[in-house]
Amino acid sequence: MAQALLLLTVFVLAGCASIGPGTVARDRFDYIAAVAESWKSQMLLNLVELRHGDTTVFLNVGQIISGYTVEGTLSVIGTLFSAPASFRRPRQQRLGAQGRYVGRPTIT
């Protein structure tokens, strides 16, 4: 039980390493690469449309705002039975943990 709790703590702390100022550099380059790739695709599509006499459409990305949400829940439940010895069941103990990390970019 103690080993499981220690392992859970290590995983939670390791997961928090990607939260905070360190995400700025990583996310900036990921978004730049995604915008550049979409610009290339858009340009190629518009060149093909010009070739066939269709109307071209350009959509520019003016701003990207990235928001993060981190939530966590830890619950410990212990149950003891005080019934007579003949009806007694073994002690029940439960430990639960839940976490969620959400990234919500807003592109304008």
Secondary structure, 3 states (H helix, E strand, C coil): CHHHHHHHHHHHHHHHHHCCCHHHHHHHHHHHHHHHHHHHHHHHHHHHHHHCCCCCCCCCCCCEEEEEEEEEEEEEEEECCCCCHHHCCCCEEEEEEEEEEEEEEEEC
